[in-house]
Amino acid sequence: MNISDKIYIAGHRGMVGSAIMRKLIKEGFTNIIAKTSSELDLKQQQGVNDFFEKEKPDYVFVAAAKVGGIMANNTYKAEFLYDNLMIEANIIHASYKNNVKKLLFLGSSCIYPKLAPQPLKEEYLLSGLLEPTNEPYAIAKIAGIKLCEYYREQYGCNYISAMPTNLYGPNDNYDLQTSHVLPALIHKFHLAKINHSLSVALWGSGSPKREFLYADDLANACFYLMQNYNEKQFVNIGTGEDLTIHELASLIKNIVGYKGEIIWDRTKPDGTPRKLMDVSKIHSLGWTHEIGLEEGIKKAYEDFLSENVG
């Protein structure tokens, strides 16, 4: 990418898209296109086609998606599948029709089979059954990967895909009904702290292990891949380190300053037992993360407080 190139970030107001925008601006890029969902509904093919025909972006980052935690995924299965299929298909096809030079599609670690060997290598895709609690989202993301692969194969498009691990950071979703585990824990412990609650009830046993990457580290990785990577195989992005949800909860509890008790509700689902990314491929390409988990959670809590979420 050159400084003068026109770059479209789909999902620029979300956690990932806003991090990519911050990175591009930091690197001196000014010709950045961004549209809110009210200005451009990415689920509507004609509107997306018209937008691409008018703007003719050189590079595209696909960071737009309908996302959520276990509860949201289980409740809105059809929406998660339909919305994400439409968003990615419309953007990828419009990019092809309008001669976009390069596109980066962002997926998720949930694409991997529930019981895949750990750590998760890129070649484990489609080697087993998915985790039922987020299957619709995973299927949509797998379809996006395959669209990029097949548009490359059939049309010669330079479309690449990256699969981030669990993300957190500025502009995260802290809604207790729809958020992922880390921001939900920040919100729960904050509420318990200000309400002087004696205990906080959390889903499951606390035994599943998860890996977490700060959003600005992901943005750095996306920028690096857009500049340096041009292969068919998608690339995992993560830290290569994980911890139990129990350990995560204790860490967040301490950072927030909550003094009460944690109660684990074992009648609720745990989800996938473990999701640790094998990041040897991206390490071999020359990228590694910079922000540690404790430092990142402190930054995330500051972001949460700055948004005045009650």
Residue pairs with C-beta under 8 A, 6 or more apart in sequence:
1 7
1 29
1 58
1 59
1 102
1 226
1 227
3 28
3 29
3 30
3 31
4 31
5 29
5 31
5 58
5 59
5 101
6 31
6 32
6 33
6 55
6 56
6 57
6 58
6 59
7 24
7 29
7 31
7 32
7 33
7 57
7 58
7 59
7 60
7 61
8 32
8 33
8 34
8 55
8 57
8 59
8 60
8 61
9 17
9 20
9 21
9 24
9 32
9 33
9 34
9 61
9 63
10 17
10 42
10 60
10 61
10 62
10 63
10 64
10 87
10 91
11 17
11 62
11 63
11 64
11 65
12 18
12 20
12 21
12 32
12 34
12 35
12 63
13 34
13 36
13 171
14 63
14 64
14 65
14 67
14 171
15 167
15 168
15 169
15 170
15 171
15 172
15 173
15 215
16 63
16 106
16 164
16 167
16 215
16 218
16 219
17 34
17 61
17 63
17 64
18 170
18 171
18 215
19 169
19 170
19 171
19 215
19 216
19 218
19 219
20 61
20 63
20 219
20 222
20 223
21 32
21 34
22 216
22 219
23 216
23 219
23 220
23 222
23 223
24 32
24 223
25 32
27 223
33 55
33 57
35 51
40 47
40 48
40 51
41 47
42 48
42 64
42 86
42 87
42 90
42 91
43 82
43 83
43 86
43 87
43 90
44 90
45 86
45 90
45 93
48 90
48 91
48 94
49 90
49 94
49 97
51 94
52 94
52 95
52 97
52 98
52 100
53 97
53 98
56 98
56 99
57 95
57 98
57 100
58 100
58 101
58 102
59 100
59 101
59 102
59 103
59 104
59 226
60 91
60 95
60 100
60 102
60 103
60 104
61 103
61 104
61 106
61 222
61 226
62 87
62 88
62 91
62 92
62 103
62 104
62 105
62 106
62 144
63 106
64 87
64 91
65 84
65 87
65 88
65 106
65 141
66 76
66 79
66 80
66 83
66 84
66 87
66 137
67 137
67 173
67 180
68 76
68 80
68 173
68 178
68 179
68 180
69 178
69 179
69 180
69 181
69 184
70 133
70 134
70 203
70 269
70 271
71 177
71 178
72 80
72 177
72 178
73 80
73 133
73 134
73 136
73 137
74 133
77 135
77 136
78 136
80 134
80 136
80 137
80 140
81 136
81 137
81 139
81 140
84 137
84 140
84 141
84 144
85 140
85 143
88 105
88 140
88 143
88 144
88 147
89 143
89 147
91 103
92 103
92 105
92 144
92 147
92 148
92 151
92 159
95 103
95 157
95 159
96 151
96 155
96 157
100 157
101 158
102 158
102 159
102 160
102 226
102 230
103 148
103 157
103 158
103 159
103 160
104 159
104 160
104 161
104 162
104 222
104 225
104 226
105 144
105 145
105 147
105 148
105 159
105 160
105 161
105 162
106 161
106 162
106 163
106 164
106 222
107 141
107 142
107 144
107 145
107 161
107 162
107 163
107 164
107 234
108 137
108 138
108 141
108 163
108 164
109 120
109 163
109 164
109 165
109 166
109 211
109 236
109 238
109 275
109 277
110 130
110 131
110 134
110 137
110 138
110 141
110 272
110 275
111 125
111 130
111 138
111 141
111 142
111 145
111 163
112 120
112 124
112 125
112 275
113 124
113 126
113 127
113 128
113 129
113 130
114 128
114 129
114 130
114 131
114 132
114 272
114 273
115 128
115 129
115 273
116 124
116 127
116 128
117 124
118 274
118 275
118 276
119 240
119 276
119 277
119 278
119 279
120 236
120 275
120 276
120 277
120 278
121 236
121 278
122 163
122 233
122 234
122 235
122 236
122 278
122 281
125 142
125 145
125 234
126 142
130 138
130 139
131 138
131 271
131 272
133 269
133 271
134 271
141 163
144 161
145 161
145 163
145 234
147 159
148 157
148 159
148 160
148 161
148 234
149 159
149 161
149 232
151 157
151 159
152 158
152 159
152 232
153 232
158 230
160 225
160 226
160 229
160 230
160 231
160 234
160 235
161 234
161 235
162 221
162 222
162 225
162 234
162 235
162 236
162 237
163 234
163 235
163 236
163 237
163 277
164 213
164 218
164 221
164 237
164 238
165 211
165 212
165 213
165 236
165 237
165 238
165 239
165 275
165 276
165 277
166 180
166 181
166 182
166 210
166 211
166 212
166 213
166 275
167 180
167 212
167 213
167 214
167 215
167 218
168 180
168 182
168 183
168 212
168 213
168 214
168 215
168 296
168 297
168 300
169 214
169 215
169 216
169 296
169 299
169 300
169 303
170 215
170 216
170 299
170 300
170 303
171 215
171 303
172 179
172 180
172 182
172 183
172 215
172 300
172 303
172 304
173 179
173 180
173 183
174 183
174 184
174 186
174 187
174 304
174 307
174 309
175 187
176 184
176 187
176 188
179 187
181 210
181 245
181 248
182 212
182 248
182 252
182 297
182 300
183 300
183 304
185 202
185 248
185 249
185 252
186 252
186 256
186 297
186 300
186 301
186 304
187 304
187 309
188 200
188 202
189 200
189 252
189 253
189 256
189 258
190 256
190 258
190 301
190 304
190 305
190 309
191 197
191 310
192 199
192 200
192 258
192 260
193 256
193 257
193 258
193 259
197 260
198 260
198 261
199 260
199 261
199 262
199 263
200 253
200 258
200 260
200 261
200 262
200 263
201 263
201 264
201 265
202 245
202 249
202 262
202 263
202 264
202 265
203 264
203 265
203 268
203 269
203 270
204 245
204 264
204 265
204 266
204 268
204 269
204 270
204 271
205 246
205 264
205 266
205 270
206 244
206 245
206 246
206 249
206 262
206 264
207 244
207 245
207 246
207 270
207 273
208 244
208 245
208 270
208 271
208 272
208 273
208 274
209 242
209 243
209 244
209 245
209 273
209 274
209 275
209 276
210 242
210 243
210 244
210 245
210 248
210 274
210 275
211 238
211 239
211 240
211 241
211 242
211 275
211 276
211 277
212 239
212 248
212 293
212 296
213 237
213 238
213 239
213 289
214 289
214 291
214 296
214 299
214 300
216 291
217 239
217 289
217 290
217 291
218 237
220 287
220 290
221 237
221 282
221 287
221 289
222 237
224 285
224 286
224 287
225 235
225 282
225 285
225 287
228 285
228 286
229 235
229 285
233 281
235 281
235 282
235 285
236 277
236 278
236 279
236 281
236 282
237 277
237 279
237 282
238 276
238 277
238 279
238 289
239 277
239 279
239 289
239 293
240 276
240 277
240 278
240 279
240 280
240 283
241 276
241 293
242 274
242 275
242 276
243 251
243 293
246 264
249 262
250 262
251 293
251 294
251 297
252 297
252 301
253 262
255 294
255 297
255 298
255 301
256 301
282 288
291 299
